[in-house]
């Protein structure tokens, strides 16, 4: 096998859950192959450098193996090697996200009597 379609490889490498999502990502310009925008039908070859943007972050990977069918996660991880810069950048972004303040416990609708008392105490009125 000399090359595999981009959408098939991204799906087999488990960057996207379906081939349709992988093809859509290619159409939206979220995938580049050797610094060129990649279409879904573009062939991936061993040694290509891909930049993949998805919900988990931005990955810079080198293609190590080709596969058309989706397999176990352990096999999928063997299809590529992520660069050290990419790993460090994703780790740094994860740390920044953890450090951001969270606004959990926001009330929905009208506060109860107990919630109102908490709010008043917080505002220094009660």
Residue pairs with C-beta under 8 A, 6 or more apart in sequence:
1 66
1 68
2 43
2 45
3 43
3 44
3 45
3 66
4 12
4 43
4 44
4 66
4 67
4 68
5 40
5 41
5 42
5 43
5 44
5 68
6 22
6 26
6 31
6 33
6 38
6 39
6 40
6 41
6 42
6 43
6 44
7 19
7 22
7 23
7 26
7 40
7 41
8 19
8 22
8 68
9 44
9 63
9 66
9 67
9 68
9 79
10 16
10 22
10 25
10 26
10 31
10 52
11 17
11 18
11 19
11 21
11 22
11 70
12 67
12 68
12 69
12 70
12 71
12 76
12 79
13 67
13 76
13 79
13 80
14 70
14 73
14 76
14 77
15 22
15 52
15 54
15 59
16 22
16 25
16 54
22 40
23 40
25 31
25 52
25 53
25 54
26 38
26 39
26 40
26 42
27 39
27 40
29 37
30 52
30 53
30 54
31 37
31 38
31 50
31 51
31 52
31 53
32 38
32 50
32 51
33 42
33 44
33 48
33 49
33 50
34 48
34 49
35 49
38 50
44 50
44 63
44 66
45 63
45 66
46 63
46 64
46 65
46 66
47 62
47 63
48 62
48 63
49 60
49 61
49 62
49 63
50 59
50 60
50 61
50 62
50 63
50 80
51 58
51 59
51 60
52 58
52 59
52 61
53 59
56 90
57 89
57 90
57 93
58 86
58 89
58 90
59 82
59 86
59 90
60 82
60 83
60 85
60 86
61 80
61 81
61 82
61 83
61 86
62 80
62 81
62 83
63 79
63 80
64 78
64 79
64 80
64 81
65 78
65 79
66 79
67 75
67 76
67 79
70 76
107 115
111 119
117 126
120 126
